[in-house]
């Protein structure tokens, strides 16, 4: 584990000096150390809200 962290740290240092615009977030750099929260796609949420509004409008008629 220590070797993994040292190797990744050296890789991040190289990226930081050579191409700082592509520097990854800490979750991307150490995916095994941090739990990644899955985000829902906004288009799916939009479809669900539209379907709910349509059902609610038909119910009120």
PDBQT receptor file of N, H, CA, C and O in Angstrom, charges set to zero:
ATOM      1  N   UNK A   1       0.827  -1.187   0.000  1.00  0.00    +0.000 N 
ATOM      2  CA  UNK A   1       0.000   0.000   0.000  1.00  0.00    +0.000 C 
ATOM      3  C   UNK A   1       0.873   1.252   0.000  1.00  0.00    +0.000 C 
ATOM      4  O   UNK A   1       0.599   2.221  -0.709  1.00  0.00    +0.000 OA
ATOM      5  N   UNK A   2       1.915   1.211   0.800  1.00  0.00    +0.000 N 
ATOM      6  H   UNK A   2       2.137   0.425   1.376  1.00  0.00    +0.000 HD
ATOM      7  CA  UNK A   2       2.816   2.359   0.858  1.00  0.00    +0.000 C 
ATOM      8  C   UNK A   2       3.487   2.596  -0.493  1.00  0.00    +0.000 C 
ATOM      9  O   UNK A   2       3.643   3.740  -0.919  1.00  0.00    +0.000 OA
ATOM     10  N   UNK A   3       3.882   1.522  -1.163  1.00  0.00    +0.000 N 
ATOM     11  H   UNK A   3       3.756   0.593  -0.817  1.00  0.00    +0.000 HD
ATOM     12  CA  UNK A   3       4.505   1.657  -2.484  1.00  0.00    +0.000 C 
ATOM     13  C   UNK A   3       3.519   2.265  -3.484  1.00  0.00    +0.000 C 
ATOM     14  O   UNK A   3       3.909   3.077  -4.323  1.00  0.00    +0.000 OA
ATOM     15  N   UNK A   4       2.259   1.880  -3.397  1.00  0.00    +0.000 N 
ATOM     16  H   UNK A   4       1.943   1.220  -2.715  1.00  0.00    +0.000 HD
ATOM     17  CA  UNK A   4       1.226   2.432  -4.278  1.00  0.00    +0.000 C 
ATOM     18  C   UNK A   4       1.080   3.932  -4.054  1.00  0.00    +0.000 C 
ATOM     19  O   UNK A   4       0.993   4.702  -5.010  1.00  0.00    +0.000 OA
ATOM     20  N   UNK A   5       1.054   4.338  -2.802  1.00  0.00    +0.000 N 
ATOM     21  H   UNK A   5       1.124   3.712  -2.025  1.00  0.00    +0.000 HD
ATOM     22  CA  UNK A   5       0.878   5.756  -2.478  1.00  0.00    +0.000 C 
ATOM     23  C   UNK A   5       2.096   6.560  -2.941  1.00  0.00    +0.000 C 
ATOM     24  O   UNK A   5       1.946   7.650  -3.492  1.00  0.00    +0.000 OA
ATOM     25  N   UNK A   6       3.297   6.028  -2.719  1.00  0.00    +0.000 N 
ATOM     26  H   UNK A   6       3.420   5.142  -2.271  1.00  0.00    +0.000 HD
ATOM     27  CA  UNK A   6       4.512   6.730  -3.150  1.00  0.00    +0.000 C 
ATOM     28  C   UNK A   6       4.558   6.842  -4.671  1.00  0.00    +0.000 C 
ATOM     29  O   UNK A   6       4.893   7.900  -5.204  1.00  0.00    +0.000 OA
ATOM     30  N   UNK A   7       4.225   5.759  -5.372  1.00  0.00    +0.000 N 
ATOM     31  H   UNK A   7       3.953   4.899  -4.939  1.00  0.00    +0.000 HD
ATOM     32  CA  UNK A   7       4.236   5.778  -6.833  1.00  0.00    +0.000 C 
ATOM     33  C   UNK A   7       3.209   6.778  -7.373  1.00  0.00    +0.000 C 
ATOM     34  O   UNK A   7       3.506   7.553  -8.282  1.00  0.00    +0.000 OA
ATOM     35  N   UNK A   8       2.024   6.754  -6.816  1.00  0.00    +0.000 N 
ATOM     36  H   UNK A   8       1.782   6.125  -6.077  1.00  0.00    +0.000 HD
ATOM     37  CA  UNK A   8       0.981   7.684  -7.261  1.00  0.00    +0.000 C 
ATOM     38  C   UNK A   8       1.374   9.122  -6.943  1.00  0.00    +0.000 C 
ATOM     39  O   UNK A   8       1.124  10.025  -7.742  1.00  0.00    +0.000 OA
ATOM     40  N   UNK A   9       1.983   9.339  -5.791  1.00  0.00    +0.000 N 
ATOM     41  H   UNK A   9       2.186   8.606  -5.142  1.00  0.00    +0.000 HD
ATOM     42  CA  UNK A   9       2.452  10.682  -5.446  1.00  0.00    +0.000 C 
ATOM     43  C   UNK A   9       3.494  11.192  -6.424  1.00  0.00    +0.000 C 
ATOM     44  O   UNK A   9       3.473  12.361  -6.807  1.00  0.00    +0.000 OA
ATOM     45  N   UNK A  10       4.408  10.314  -6.832  1.00  0.00    +0.000 N 
ATOM     46  H   UNK A  10       4.425   9.363  -6.521  1.00  0.00    +0.000 HD
ATOM     47  CA  UNK A  10       5.418  10.702  -7.820  1.00  0.00    +0.000 C 
ATOM     48  C   UNK A  10       4.765  11.007  -9.167  1.00  0.00    +0.000 C 
ATOM     49  O   UNK A  10       5.159  11.955  -9.846  1.00  0.00    +0.000 OA
ATOM     50  N   UNK A  11       3.787  10.224  -9.549  1.00  0.00    +0.000 N 
ATOM     51  H   UNK A  11       3.466   9.454  -8.998  1.00  0.00    +0.000 HD
ATOM     52  CA  UNK A  11       3.067  10.471 -10.804  1.00  0.00    +0.000 C 
ATOM     53  C   UNK A  11       2.335  11.806 -10.752  1.00  0.00    +0.000 C 
ATOM     54  O   UNK A  11       2.336  12.558 -11.727  1.00  0.00    +0.000 OA
ATOM     55  N   UNK A  12       1.713  12.098  -9.618  1.00  0.00    +0.000 N 
ATOM     56  H   UNK A  12       1.712  11.487  -8.826  1.00  0.00    +0.000 HD
ATOM     57  CA  UNK A  12       0.995  13.365  -9.473  1.00  0.00    +0.000 C 
ATOM     58  C   UNK A  12       1.955  14.553  -9.504  1.00  0.00    +0.000 C 
ATOM     59  O   UNK A  12       1.629  15.610 -10.044  1.00  0.00    +0.000 OA
ATOM     60  N   UNK A  13       3.123  14.373  -8.930  1.00  0.00    +0.000 N 
ATOM     61  H   UNK A  13       3.388  13.514  -8.491  1.00  0.00    +0.000 HD
ATOM     62  CA  UNK A  13       4.132  15.433  -8.969  1.00  0.00    +0.000 C 
ATOM     63  C   UNK A  13       4.554  15.715 -10.402  1.00  0.00    +0.000 C 
ATOM     64  O   UNK A  13       4.690  16.872 -10.797  1.00  0.00    +0.000 OA
ATOM     65  N   UNK A  14       4.759  14.662 -11.176  1.00  0.00    +0.000 N 
ATOM     66  H   UNK A  14       4.648  13.722 -10.855  1.00  0.00    +0.000 HD
ATOM     67  CA  UNK A  14       5.137  14.829 -12.580  1.00  0.00    +0.000 C 
ATOM     68  C   UNK A  14       4.038  15.543 -13.360  1.00  0.00    +0.000 C 
ATOM     69  O   UNK A  14       4.325  16.435 -14.158  1.00  0.00    +0.000 OA
ATOM     70  N   UNK A  15       2.805  15.165 -13.138  1.00  0.00    +0.000 N 
ATOM     71  H   UNK A  15       2.572  14.440 -12.489  1.00  0.00    +0.000 HD
ATOM     72  CA  UNK A  15       1.686  15.821 -13.834  1.00  0.00    +0.000 C 
ATOM     73  C   UNK A  15       1.585  17.270 -13.391  1.00  0.00    +0.000 C 
ATOM     74  O   UNK A  15       1.348  18.154 -14.214  1.00  0.00    +0.000 OA
ATOM     75  N   UNK A  16       1.763  17.524 -12.103  1.00  0.00    +0.000 N 
ATOM     76  H   UNK A  16       1.955  16.806 -11.434  1.00  0.00    +0.000 HD
ATOM     77  CA  UNK A  16       1.675  18.881 -11.579  1.00  0.00    +0.000 C 
ATOM     78  C   UNK A  16       2.699  19.823 -12.186  1.00  0.00    +0.000 C 
ATOM     79  O   UNK A  16       2.398  20.987 -12.452  1.00  0.00    +0.000 OA
ATOM     80  N   UNK A  17       3.900  19.327 -12.403  1.00  0.00    +0.000 N 
ATOM     81  H   UNK A  17       4.145  18.382 -12.187  1.00  0.00    +0.000 HD
ATOM     82  CA  UNK A  17       4.938  20.174 -12.983  1.00  0.00    +0.000 C 
ATOM     83  C   UNK A  17       4.802  20.304 -14.494  1.00  0.00    +0.000 C 
ATOM     84  O   UNK A  17       5.017  21.385 -15.044  1.00  0.00    +0.000 OA
ATOM     85  N   UNK A  18       4.448  19.224 -15.166  1.00  0.00    +0.000 N 
ATOM     86  H   UNK A  18       4.273  18.346 -14.719  1.00  0.00    +0.000 HD
ATOM     87  CA  UNK A  18       4.441  19.229 -16.629  1.00  0.00    +0.000 C 
ATOM     88  C   UNK A  18       3.129  19.663 -17.253  1.00  0.00    +0.000 C 
ATOM     89  O   UNK A  18       3.128  20.302 -18.306  1.00  0.00    +0.000 OA
ATOM     90  N   UNK A  19       2.020  19.330 -16.628  1.00  0.00    +0.000 N 
ATOM     91  H   UNK A  19       2.020  18.811 -15.774  1.00  0.00    +0.000 HD
ATOM     92  CA  UNK A  19       0.718  19.673 -17.208  1.00  0.00    +0.000 C 
ATOM     93  C   UNK A  19      -0.305  19.875 -16.086  1.00  0.00    +0.000 C 
ATOM     94  O   UNK A  19      -1.149  19.009 -15.860  1.00  0.00    +0.000 OA
ATOM     95  N   UNK A  20      -0.237  21.002 -15.388  1.00  0.00    +0.000 N 
ATOM     96  H   UNK A  20       0.449  21.706 -15.572  1.00  0.00    +0.000 HD
ATOM     97  CA  UNK A  20      -1.111  21.193 -14.223  1.00  0.00    +0.000 C 
ATOM     98  C   UNK A  20      -2.602  21.251 -14.551  1.00  0.00    +0.000 C 
ATOM     99  O   UNK A  20      -3.429  21.042 -13.663  1.00  0.00    +0.000 OA
ATOM    100  N   UNK A  21      -2.961  21.527 -15.789  1.00  0.00    +0.000 N 
ATOM    101  H   UNK A  21      -2.290  21.696 -16.510  1.00  0.00    +0.000 HD
ATOM    102  CA  UNK A  21      -4.387  21.574 -16.148  1.00  0.00    +0.000 C 
ATOM    103  C   UNK A  21      -5.027  20.191 -16.119  1.00  0.00    +0.000 C 
ATOM    104  O   UNK A  21      -6.247  20.084 -15.987  1.00  0.00    +0.000 OA
ATOM    105  N   UNK A  22      -4.237  19.139 -16.239  1.00  0.00    +0.000 N 
ATOM    106  H   UNK A  22      -3.247  19.226 -16.346  1.00  0.00    +0.000 HD
ATOM    107  CA  UNK A  22      -4.759  17.777 -16.212  1.00  0.00    +0.000 C 
ATOM    108  C   UNK A  22      -4.584  17.117 -14.853  1.00  0.00    +0.000 C 
ATOM    109  O   UNK A  22      -4.699  15.896 -14.742  1.00  0.00    +0.000 OA
ATOM    110  N   UNK A  23      -4.308  17.900 -13.824  1.00  0.00    +0.000 N 
ATOM    111  H   UNK A  23      -4.214  18.891 -13.914  1.00  0.00    +0.000 HD
ATOM    112  CA  UNK A  23      -4.108  17.347 -12.489  1.00  0.00    +0.000 C 
ATOM    113  C   UNK A  23      -5.428  16.772 -11.987  1.00  0.00    +0.000 C 
ATOM    114  O   UNK A  23      -6.431  17.485 -11.956  1.00  0.00    +0.000 OA
ATOM    115  N   UNK A  24      -5.451  15.498 -11.592  1.00  0.00    +0.000 N 
ATOM    116  H   UNK A  24      -4.637  14.918 -11.617  1.00  0.00    +0.000 HD
ATOM    117  CA  UNK A  24      -6.712  14.858 -11.180  1.00  0.00    +0.000 C 
ATOM    118  C   UNK A  24      -7.129  15.273  -9.767  1.00  0.00    +0.000 C 
ATOM    119  O   UNK A  24      -6.322  15.764  -8.979  1.00  0.00    +0.000 OA
ATOM    120  N   UNK A  25      -8.399  15.062  -9.479  1.00  0.00    +0.000 N 
ATOM    121  H   UNK A  25      -9.055  14.663 -10.120  1.00  0.00    +0.000 HD
ATOM    122  CA  UNK A  25      -8.879  15.297  -8.124  1.00  0.00    +0.000 C 
ATOM    123  C   UNK A  25      -8.342  14.188  -7.224  1.00  0.00    +0.000 C 
ATOM    124  O   UNK A  25      -7.833  13.178  -7.710  1.00  0.00    +0.000 OA
ATOM    125  N   UNK A  26      -8.459  14.380  -5.920  1.00  0.00    +0.000 N 
ATOM    126  H   UNK A  26      -8.873  15.200  -5.525  1.00  0.00    +0.000 HD
ATOM    127  CA  UNK A  26      -7.930  13.375  -4.986  1.00  0.00    +0.000 C 
ATOM    128  C   UNK A  26      -8.678  12.054  -5.118  1.00  0.00    +0.000 C 
ATOM    129  O   UNK A  26      -8.089  10.990  -4.923  1.00  0.00    +0.000 OA
ATOM    130  N   UNK A  27      -9.976  12.105  -5.448  1.00  0.00    +0.000 N 
ATOM    131  H   UNK A  27     -10.454  12.969  -5.607  1.00  0.00    +0.000 HD
ATOM    132  CA  UNK A  27     -10.751  10.880  -5.630  1.00  0.00    +0.000 C 
ATOM    133  C   UNK A  27     -10.287  10.120  -6.864  1.00  0.00    +0.000 C 
ATOM    134  O   UNK A  27     -10.272   8.889  -6.869  1.00  0.00    +0.000 OA
ATOM    135  N   UNK A  28      -9.907  10.848  -7.911  1.00  0.00    +0.000 N 
ATOM    136  H   UNK A  28      -9.919  11.847  -7.907  1.00  0.00    +0.000 HD
ATOM    137  CA  UNK A  28      -9.410  10.193  -9.118  1.00  0.00    +0.000 C 
ATOM    138  C   UNK A  28      -7.999   9.654  -8.912  1.00  0.00    +0.000 C 
ATOM    139  O   UNK A  28      -7.655   8.597  -9.442  1.00  0.00    +0.000 OA
ATOM    140  N   UNK A  29      -7.185  10.371  -8.151  1.00  0.00    +0.000 N 
ATOM    141  H   UNK A  29      -7.464  11.229  -7.722  1.00  0.00    +0.000 HD
ATOM    142  CA  UNK A  29      -5.806   9.950  -7.930  1.00  0.00    +0.000 C 
ATOM    143  C   UNK A  29      -5.721   8.717  -7.031  1.00  0.00    +0.000 C 
ATOM    144  O   UNK A  29      -4.885   7.840  -7.248  1.00  0.00    +0.000 OA
ATOM    145  N   UNK A  30      -6.588   8.656  -6.023  1.00  0.00    +0.000 N 
ATOM    146  H   UNK A  30      -7.268   9.369  -5.847  1.00  0.00    +0.000 HD
ATOM    147  CA  UNK A  30      -6.585   7.537  -5.081  1.00  0.00    +0.000 C 
ATOM    148  C   UNK A  30      -7.987   6.921  -5.009  1.00  0.00    +0.000 C 
ATOM    149  O   UNK A  30      -8.677   7.087  -4.003  1.00  0.00    +0.000 OA
ATOM    150  N   UNK A  31      -8.415   6.215  -6.059  1.00  0.00    +0.000 N 
ATOM    151  H   UNK A  31      -7.854   6.080  -6.876  1.00  0.00    +0.000 HD
ATOM    152  CA  UNK A  31      -9.792   5.695  -6.087  1.00  0.00    +0.000 C 
ATOM    153  C   UNK A  31     -10.070   4.639  -5.019  1.00  0.00    +0.000 C 
ATOM    154  O   UNK A  31     -11.223   4.459  -4.627  1.00  0.00    +0.000 OA
ATOM    155  N   UNK A  32      -9.053   3.944  -4.545  1.00  0.00    +0.000 N 
ATOM    156  H   UNK A  32      -8.116   4.089  -4.864  1.00  0.00    +0.000 HD
ATOM    157  CA  UNK A  32      -9.280   2.909  -3.546  1.00  0.00    +0.000 C 
ATOM    158  C   UNK A  32      -9.385   3.462  -2.132  1.00  0.00    +0.000 C 
ATOM    159  O   UNK A  32      -9.874   2.779  -1.232  1.00  0.00    +0.000 OA
ATOM    160  N   UNK A  33      -8.932   4.688  -1.933  1.00  0.00    +0.000 N 
ATOM    161  H   UNK A  33      -8.535   5.243  -2.664  1.00  0.00    +0.000 HD
ATOM    162  CA  UNK A  33      -8.952   5.279  -0.596  1.00  0.00    +0.000 C 
ATOM    163  C   UNK A  33     -10.224   6.052  -0.302  1.00  0.00    +0.000 C 
ATOM    164  O   UNK A  33     -10.589   6.220   0.862  1.00  0.00    +0.000 OA
ATOM    165  N   UNK A  34     -10.898   6.520  -1.327  1.00  0.00    +0.000 N 
ATOM    166  H   UNK A  34     -10.601   6.384  -2.272  1.00  0.00    +0.000 HD
ATOM    167  CA  UNK A  34     -12.090   7.348  -1.151  1.00  0.00    +0.000 C 
ATOM    168  C   UNK A  34     -13.269   6.708  -1.859  1.00  0.00    +0.000 C 
ATOM    169  O   UNK A  34     -13.147   6.227  -2.986  1.00  0.00    +0.000 OA
ATOM    170  N   UNK A  35     -14.406   6.706  -1.192  1.00  0.00    +0.000 N 
ATOM    171  H   UNK A  35     -14.505   7.097  -0.277  1.00  0.00    +0.000 HD
ATOM    172  CA  UNK A  35     -15.620   6.204  -1.837  1.00  0.00    +0.000 C 
ATOM    173  C   UNK A  35     -16.139   7.266  -2.785  1.00  0.00    +0.000 C 
ATOM    174  O   UNK A  35     -16.195   8.451  -2.456  1.00  0.00    +0.000 OA
ATOM    175  N   UNK A  36     -16.509   6.824  -3.944  1.00  0.00    +0.000 N 
ATOM    176  H   UNK A  36     -16.464   5.861  -4.211  1.00  0.00    +0.000 HD
ATOM    177  CA  UNK A  36     -17.003   7.749  -4.949  1.00  0.00    +0.000 C 
ATOM    178  C   UNK A  36     -18.523   7.704  -4.950  1.00  0.00    +0.000 C 
ATOM    179  O   UNK A  36     -19.124   6.636  -5.070  1.00  0.00    +0.000 OA
ATOM    180  N   UNK A  37     -19.131   8.863  -4.816  1.00  0.00    +0.000 N 
ATOM    181  H   UNK A  37     -18.643   9.730  -4.719  1.00  0.00    +0.000 HD
ATOM    182  CA  UNK A  37     -20.587   8.940  -4.850  1.00  0.00    +0.000 C 
ATOM    183  C   UNK A  37     -21.041   9.063  -6.293  1.00  0.00    +0.000 C 
ATOM    184  O   UNK A  37     -20.604   9.951  -7.024  1.00  0.00    +0.000 OA
ATOM    185  N   UNK A  38     -21.914   8.167  -6.686  1.00  0.00    +0.000 N 
ATOM    186  H   UNK A  38     -22.269   7.445  -6.092  1.00  0.00    +0.000 HD
ATOM    187  CA  UNK A  38     -22.439   8.207  -8.045  1.00  0.00    +0.000 C 
ATOM    188  C   UNK A  38     -23.470   9.322  -8.135  1.00  0.00    +0.000 C 
ATOM    189  O   UNK A  38     -24.362   9.428  -7.293  1.00  0.00    +0.000 OA
ATOM    190  N   UNK A  39     -23.341  10.142  -9.152  1.00  0.00    +0.000 N 
ATOM    191  H   UNK A  39     -22.616  10.056  -9.836  1.00  0.00    +0.000 HD
ATOM    192  CA  UNK A  39     -24.296  11.213  -9.369  1.00  0.00    +0.000 C 
ATOM    193  C   UNK A  39     -25.264  10.793 -10.460  1.00  0.00    +0.000 C 
ATOM    194  O   UNK A  39     -24.889  10.171 -11.454  1.00  0.00    +0.000 OA
ATOM    195  N   UNK A  40     -26.518  11.151 -10.243  1.00  0.00    +0.000 N 
ATOM    196  H   UNK A  40     -26.823  11.656  -9.435  1.00  0.00    +0.000 HD
ATOM    197  CA  UNK A  40     -27.523  10.810 -11.239  1.00  0.00    +0.000 C 
ATOM    198  C   UNK A  40     -27.431  11.780 -12.405  1.00  0.00    +0.000 C 
ATOM    199  O   UNK A  40     -27.062  12.944 -12.250  1.00  0.00    +0.000 OA
ATOM    200  N   UNK A  41     -27.771  11.274 -13.554  1.00  0.00    +0.000 N 
ATOM    201  H   UNK A  41     -28.071  10.328 -13.680  1.00  0.00    +0.000 HD
ATOM    202  CA  UNK A  41     -27.789  12.088 -14.751  1.00  0.00    +0.000 C 
ATOM    203  C   UNK A  41     -28.977  13.045 -14.675  1.00  0.00    +0.000 C 
ATOM    204  O   UNK A  41     -30.091  12.625 -14.360  1.00  0.00    +0.000 OA
ATOM    205  N   UNK A  42     -28.753  14.308 -14.957  1.00  0.00    +0.000 N 
ATOM    206  H   UNK A  42     -27.848  14.649 -15.213  1.00  0.00    +0.000 HD
ATOM    207  CA  UNK A  42     -29.817  15.309 -14.844  1.00  0.00    +0.000 C 
ATOM    208  C   UNK A  42     -30.946  15.038 -15.833  1.00  0.00    +0.000 C 
ATOM    209  O   UNK A  42     -32.091  15.411 -15.581  1.00  0.00    +0.000 OA
ATOM    210  N   UNK A  43     -30.633  14.395 -16.955  1.00  0.00    +0.000 N 
ATOM    211  H   UNK A  43     -29.702  14.093 -17.160  1.00  0.00    +0.000 HD
ATOM    212  CA  UNK A  43     -31.688  14.122 -17.945  1.00  0.00    +0.000 C 
ATOM    213  C   UNK A  43     -32.677  13.090 -17.419  1.00  0.00    +0.000 C 
ATOM    214  O   UNK A  43     -33.874  13.176 -17.695  1.00  0.00    +0.000 OA
ATOM    215  N   UNK A  44     -32.182  12.116 -16.663  1.00  0.00    +0.000 N 
ATOM    216  H   UNK A  44     -31.210  12.045 -16.438  1.00  0.00    +0.000 HD
ATOM    217  CA  UNK A  44     -33.065  11.116 -16.067  1.00  0.00    +0.000 C 
ATOM    218  C   UNK A  44     -33.963  11.778 -15.035  1.00  0.00    +0.000 C 
ATOM    219  O   UNK A  44     -35.166  11.520 -14.990  1.00  0.00    +0.000 OA
ATOM    220  N   UNK A  45     -33.375  12.630 -14.207  1.00  0.00    +0.000 N 
ATOM    221  H   UNK A  45     -32.398  12.840 -14.243  1.00  0.00    +0.000 HD
ATOM    222  CA  UNK A  45     -34.169  13.335 -13.186  1.00  0.00    +0.000 C 
ATOM    223  C   UNK A  45     -35.217  14.233 -13.847  1.00  0.00    +0.000 C 
ATOM    224  O   UNK A  45     -36.344  14.336 -13.362  1.00  0.00    +0.000 OA
ATOM    225  N   UNK A  46     -34.844  14.883 -14.953  1.00  0.00    +0.000 N 
ATOM    226  H   UNK A  46     -33.929  14.800 -15.347  1.00  0.00    +0.000 HD
ATOM    227  CA  UNK A  46     -35.785  15.744 -15.669  1.00  0.00    +0.000 C 
ATOM    228  C   UNK A  46     -36.965  14.924 -16.197  1.00  0.00    +0.000 C 
ATOM    229  O   UNK A  46     -38.115  15.353 -16.104  1.00  0.00    +0.000 OA
ATOM    230  N   UNK A  47     -36.677  13.747 -16.748  1.00  0.00    +0.000 N 
ATOM    231  H   UNK A  47     -35.743  13.398 -16.824  1.00  0.00    +0.000 HD
ATOM    232  CA  UNK A  47     -37.749  12.885 -17.251  1.00  0.00    +0.000 C 
ATOM    233  C   UNK A  47     -38.681  12.454 -16.120  1.00  0.00    +0.000 C 
ATOM    234  O   UNK A  47     -39.898  12.414 -16.295  1.00  0.00    +0.000 OA
ATOM    235  N   UNK A  48     -38.116  12.136 -14.979  1.00  0.00    +0.000 N 
ATOM    236  H   UNK A  48     -37.127  12.168 -14.836  1.00  0.00    +0.000 HD
ATOM    237  CA  UNK A  48     -38.931  11.708 -13.839  1.00  0.00    +0.000 C 
ATOM    238  C   UNK A  48     -39.827  12.838 -13.345  1.00  0.00    +0.000 C 
ATOM    239  O   UNK A  48     -40.996  12.612 -13.029  1.00  0.00    +0.000 OA
ATOM    240  N   UNK A  49     -39.288  14.043 -13.277  1.00  0.00    +0.000 N 
ATOM    241  H   UNK A  49     -38.339  14.226 -13.534  1.00  0.00    +0.000 HD
ATOM    242  CA  UNK A  49     -40.081  15.189 -12.820  1.00  0.00    +0.000 C 
ATOM    243  C   UNK A  49     -41.189  15.492 -13.825  1.00  0.00    +0.000 C 
ATOM    244  O   UNK A  49     -42.318  15.776 -13.427  1.00  0.00    +0.000 OA
ATOM    245  N   UNK A  50     -40.886  15.437 -15.108  1.00  0.00    +0.000 N 
ATOM    246  H   UNK A  50     -39.968  15.207 -15.432  1.00  0.00    +0.000 HD
ATOM    247  CA  UNK A  50     -41.896  15.683 -16.133  1.00  0.00    +0.000 C 
ATOM    248  C   UNK A  50     -42.995  14.624 -16.091  1.00  0.00    +0.000 C 
ATOM    249  O   UNK A  50     -44.174  14.948 -16.232  1.00  0.00    +0.000 OA
ATOM    250  N   UNK A  51     -42.617  13.366 -15.897  1.00  0.00    +0.000 N 
ATOM    251  H   UNK A  51     -41.660  13.102 -15.782  1.00  0.00    +0.000 HD
ATOM    252  CA  UNK A  51     -43.619  12.300 -15.807  1.00  0.00    +0.000 C 
ATOM    253  C   UNK A  51     -44.493  12.476 -14.572  1.00  0.00    +0.000 C 
ATOM    254  O   UNK A  51     -45.701  12.247 -14.630  1.00  0.00    +0.000 OA
ATOM    255  N   UNK A  52     -43.893  12.879 -13.457  1.00  0.00    +0.000 N 
ATOM    256  H   UNK A  52     -42.911  13.064 -13.410  1.00  0.00    +0.000 HD
ATOM    257  CA  UNK A  52     -44.657  13.120 -12.234  1.00  0.00    +0.000 C 
ATOM    258  C   UNK A  52     -45.623  14.281 -12.434  1.00  0.00    +0.000 C 
ATOM    259  O   UNK A  52     -46.783  14.199 -12.032  1.00  0.00    +0.000 OA
ATOM    260  N   UNK A  53     -45.152  15.361 -13.051  1.00  0.00    +0.000 N 
ATOM    261  H   UNK A  53     -44.209  15.427 -13.377  1.00  0.00    +0.000 HD
ATOM    262  CA  UNK A  53     -46.011  16.528 -13.282  1.00  0.00    +0.000 C 
ATOM    263  C   UNK A  53     -47.162  16.168 -14.214  1.00  0.00    +0.000 C 
ATOM    264  O   UNK A  53     -48.293  16.605 -14.001  1.00  0.00    +0.000 OA
ATOM    265  N   UNK A  54     -46.885  15.382 -15.234  1.00  0.00    +0.000 N 
ATOM    266  H   UNK A  54     -45.967  15.027 -15.408  1.00  0.00    +0.000 HD
ATOM    267  CA  UNK A  54     -47.939  14.971 -16.168  1.00  0.00    +0.000 C 
ATOM    268  C   UNK A  54     -48.982  14.119 -15.456  1.00  0.00    +0.000 C 
ATOM    269  O   UNK A  54     -50.181  14.323 -15.643  1.00  0.00    +0.000 OA
ATOM    270  N   UNK A  55     -48.535  13.165 -14.639  1.00  0.00    +0.000 N 
ATOM    271  H   UNK A  55     -47.561  13.000 -14.487  1.00  0.00    +0.000 HD
ATOM    272  CA  UNK A  55     -49.462  12.317 -13.889  1.00  0.00    +0.000 C 
ATOM    273  C   UNK A  55     -50.264  13.141 -12.892  1.00  0.00    +0.000 C 
ATOM    274  O   UNK A  55     -51.458  12.897 -12.713  1.00  0.00    +0.000 OA
ATOM    275  N   UNK A  56     -49.645  14.090 -12.253  1.00  0.00    +0.000 N 
ATOM    276  H   UNK A  56     -48.675  14.288 -12.398  1.00  0.00    +0.000 HD
ATOM    277  CA  UNK A  56     -50.321  14.928 -11.257  1.00  0.00    +0.000 C 
ATOM    278  C   UNK A  56     -51.364  15.818 -11.944  1.00  0.00    +0.000 C 
ATOM    279  O   UNK A  56     -52.456  16.012 -11.410  1.00  0.00    +0.000 OA
ATOM    280  N   UNK A  57     -51.039  16.356 -13.117  1.00  0.00    +0.000 N 
ATOM    281  H   UNK A  57     -50.152  16.198 -13.551  1.00  0.00    +0.000 HD
ATOM    282  CA  UNK A  57     -51.979  17.201 -13.846  1.00  0.00    +0.000 C 
ATOM    283  C   UNK A  57     -53.172  16.383 -14.334  1.00  0.00    +0.000 C 
ATOM    284  O   UNK A  57     -54.298  16.880 -14.315  1.00  0.00    +0.000 OA
ATOM    285  N   UNK A  58     -52.957  15.146 -14.769  1.00  0.00    +0.000 N 
ATOM    286  H   UNK A  58     -52.042  14.742 -14.784  1.00  0.00    +0.000 HD
ATOM    287  CA  UNK A  58     -54.064  14.309 -15.226  1.00  0.00    +0.000 C 
ATOM    288  C   UNK A  58     -54.942  13.894 -14.039  1.00  0.00    +0.000 C 
ATOM    289  O   UNK A  58     -56.154  13.736 -14.188  1.00  0.00    +0.000 OA
ATOM    290  N   UNK A  59     -54.347  13.724 -12.894  1.00  0.00    +0.000 N 
ATOM    291  H   UNK A  59     -53.363  13.853 -12.773  1.00  0.00    +0.000 HD
ATOM    292  CA  UNK A  59     -55.074  13.336 -11.683  1.00  0.00    +0.000 C 
ATOM    293  C   UNK A  59     -55.997  14.454 -11.207  1.00  0.00    +0.000 C 
ATOM    294  O   UNK A  59     -57.083  14.190 -10.692  1.00  0.00    +0.000 OA
ATOM    295  N   UNK A  60     -55.565  15.699 -11.380  1.00  0.00    +0.000 N 
ATOM    296  H   UNK A  60     -54.682  15.914 -11.799  1.00  0.00    +0.000 HD
ATOM    297  CA  UNK A  60     -56.347  16.832 -10.882  1.00  0.00    +0.000 C 
ATOM    298  C   UNK A  60     -57.509  17.190 -11.813  1.00  0.00    +0.000 C 
ATOM    299  O   UNK A  60     -58.362  17.992 -11.432  1.00  0.00    +0.000 OA
ATOM    300  N   UNK A  61     -57.564  16.636 -12.988  1.00  0.00    +0.000 N 
ATOM    301  H   UNK A  61     -56.870  15.985 -13.297  1.00  0.00    +0.000 HD
ATOM    302  CA  UNK A  61     -58.652  16.957 -13.931  1.00  0.00    +0.000 C 
ATOM    303  C   UNK A  61     -59.890  16.192 -13.635  1.00  0.00    +0.000 C 
ATOM    304  O   UNK A  61     -60.893  16.346 -14.333  1.00  0.00    +0.000 OA
TER     305      UNK A  61
